[in-house]
Amino acid sequence: MWPFKPNPRKQLARIELTGAIAGGTRQRLLKALKVVKERKYPGLLLRIDSPGGTVGDSQEIYSALKRLGETTKIVASFGNISASGGVYIGMGAQHIVANPGTITGSIGVIIRGNNIESLLNKVGVSFKVIKSGPYKDILSFDRPLTDEERQILQDLIDNSYGQFVQTVAESRKLPVETVRGFADGRVFTGEQALALGLVDRLGTEEDARRWLAELTDLDPEKVVTQTIEERKPPLARLLNPESRLILGPIAVQLSTEQVDRALTAVDFELATSGVPLWMYRP
């Protein structure tokens, strides 16, 4: 007899988004969302525990969620923190549940640059730059910003911020000016977010799962919830020579999960210098 295979159409899918949102996270999430669509799960529980991340990656995940939402019920569950880019991605769900103490909000945009000109002068290091235009080396770490460069970056930030506000307003069915009134970078508890209209209900992930089951006409007591995740080779990054170089002797004292998180944080900081971020930085 052939083994019994559960019907995905009678199950719920679950995807977990944790940590900073960047290229690797985007790829993993898009693959998982594709699986949900192909298997025709009627509902998706999206668990978000993220301080945010890069603008483009957040937008691509959000867009994929909106497309999936045309055929699938989606409920987002905000965990310990779902801020900035985490909020943006959450806007791709039809419904949002947050814990009363969830840290959320931080709707805004930030660009970080580093200026170590004084340090370089002390050690006698300088750079010779040949560039095609006056702004090609904007945010270079060996010199301060000019007033013109600062205005260029401010215009970029303002435009990206406007996109964020518009998305929140449309997704939550709120006037743009209402969103601008609280979208100034501040963070909220889940309870405050509910009062602002940023989330629909207060509750745990289990509460969100049960709500999703009801929305899909499935029994909350019996329905199976299948977590969709990419399988990672164990110790793959731990054994990577570059990884060992970054972490040094502490690597052997950490679990594989701890090493992966540490490396992700380092990779993110190195990769996003000067990149517009929807990121909560406490």
N, C-alpha and C positions, 0 to 999 in steps of 0.2 A: 504494500500500500504506500502511495506517495505521502510524504510527511505533510501535515497540515501547515498551510501558509496563511497567516493572518491577512485579512483584506485591509490595505491602507485606507480605503474609503470608510472603514468603520473605526479608524483610529485617529488620534490627534498627533501631530508632529510637534516637536519641541526643538528650538534652536537657542543656544546660549551664546551671548555676546559678552565677553569679559575683557577687561584691559583696554589700553589705548587703541584707537581705531586708525589703522594705517594699511599699507598694501597687503600684508599677509592676512590680516583680519578680513579685509574686503574680499580677497580671493576665497577664503574659507566660507564666508557667509554667502557669497553668490553661488558657490557650488551647492551648499546646503539648501538654499532656496530653490535651486533648479531641481533638486531631488524631490522636494515637497511638491513642486508643480507636476513633475513627471509621474509621481506615484499617486497623484490626485487625492492627497489628504484633504479632508473637508475643513480642517482647522489647524492653525499654527499658533503655538504658545511661544512668544519671543521673550526670553529672559535677558534683560539688559543690566549689566553691572559694569559701567564704563564711565570714565571722566570725560570722554570725548576723543577727538583726534583731528585728522586732516579733513579739510573741507571737501575736496573732490571725492575721497573715499566714502565719506558720510553720505554725500549726495547720491553716489552710485548704489549704495545699499538701500537708501530710502526709495529710489526709483524702482529698484527690483521688488521691494515690498509692495509698492503701489500697484505694480503690474500683477503680482501674485494675488493681491487683494481683490482683483476683478473676479476671481473664481474661488477664493479661499477666505474663510473668516480668520482674522488675525487679532489676537489680544496680546498686548505687550505688558510684561510684568517688570516694573522698576525695582531693582534690588537695593543694595546698600547705597549705591550712587548711580544715577543716570543723569549726567549733566552735559551741557553744551552739545557736542556731536551725538552723545547718547540720546539727548532729547530729540535732536533732528531725526535720527533714525526711528525713534519711537513714533514720530508723526506719521510714519508709513503704516502704522497699525490702525485698525478701525476703532479700537478701544484700548484704554490704558489703565492699568491698576498699579498703585504705588503703596508701599508701606507708609504708615503715618510719619515715620522718622527717616524715610528715604531722603538723601540729598539730591536735589534736582535743580533745574534752572540753569544758571550761568549761560544765558543766551547771549552770545556775543562772539567776537572774533579777535584773535590776537596773533601778532607776528613777533617772534623773538629773534633778536640778533645779538651778537657778542662783539664788544669792542675791547681788544687787548692791546691797543696801540701803545699805551704806557709801558706795559710789560715788554713788548717787542723792542721799544726804544732802550730799555734798561739792559737788554742782552745784546743790543746792536744788530737786530734783524730788521730788514726792510724788504719791501716787495716792489718790483717794477711791473707795471700793468700796461698792456697794450689792449685797447678796447675799441669796438666799432662805434660806440655811442657813449654819451656822458653818463648814462645810467646803467650800463651793462654790469658794473660791479657794485650795484646798490646793496647795502647791508654787508659790505666787506668788513671783516673783523679787524683790519689794521688801520681803520680810520673812522672818524665820526660821520654821521649822516649830515648831508647839507640840508638847508631849509627846503629846497626844491624836492629832494629825495623824500623827505619826511612827508611832504604834501602828496606826493605820488602814492606812497604807501598808505596814507590816511584815506585817500580816495578809494584805493583798492579795498581797504578794510570796510569802509562805509558801504561799498557796493555789495560785498559779501554779506555784511550784516543785514542789508535790506533784503537779500534773498532768504536769509534765515527767518526774519520777521514775517515775510510774506508766506513762507511755507507753514509756519506755526499758525498764522491767522487763518489760512485756508483749511488746514487740517482740523483745527479746533473750532472752526466756525466763529471766530472772534474778529471784531474790527481791528484793522491794522494799528490804529492809534492806541487801542486798548493793550495790544501786545507790546507796542513800543513803551508803554507806561511801566511795564515790569521787566522788559527785556534789556536791562542795563548792565548785565554781567553778574547781578546778585544771585545768590543761591537760595533755595527754599526747601522746607521740609515737604514731604508728601502731603501733609495736611494743608499747608499753605498753598501748594500747587492745586489741590482740589478746589479751594476757594477761588483761585484765579481762573479756573477752567482749563488748566493745563493737563489734568488727568480726569478720569471719569469716576473712579472709585478708589477707596482705601482698602487694602487687603494684602494678603500674602500671595506667593506664587500659586499656592494651592487654591486660593480663592479665584485667581485669574484662570486657572485650569478648569475649575468647575463652571465658571461663567462661559468659557469657550465651549465646553461640552454642551451646555444648554443652548448656546447660539447655533450649534451644529446639529441639534436634535439627537444628541447621544447621551447615554446615561452616565452622569458624573461618577457614579459608584462603580461602574463596570468598565468604562472605556479605557483602552490601553493608550498610554502616551509614549510615543517613540522619539527618543532624542536622536537628532541627525547630527553627526559630527564626523570630521575627517580623522581617519586613523593616522597617528603619527608614529614613526619608527622609534621605539624606546631608545633612549640615550643618544639619538642621532645628533642632537646639537651639543650634548655634553662631550662627545668624542671629537667634535669638530676642532681642529687645531686653532682656528681663530677664536672660537669660544673659550678654549682653555687659556689663550693668551689674555683675553679680556678679564676673565674671572680670577685667573691665577690659582694659588693654592686653596682658596676657599671653595672651589668647585667641588672637590671631593667630599666636602662636608654638607653639601646641599642635595636635596632630592631632585629628580629629573624635572618635576614640575617647577620647583623653585629656580633651577637653572634656566629653564625656558622663560620664565617670567622676567628674570633679571636680564637676560639677553634681549628680550623683547623691549624692555625699557631702554637699554643702551642703544639698540638699533633705532628706536623711535627718536631719541634725542639727537642722534647723529644725522638721521635722515630728514628731520623736519626743521632744521635751522633755517629760518627765513621763509618757511612755508606758512601760509595762512592756516590757522588752527581754530576749530571750534572746540576749545579745550579748557576744562576747569583746572586751574593751577592754584591749589590752596597755599 
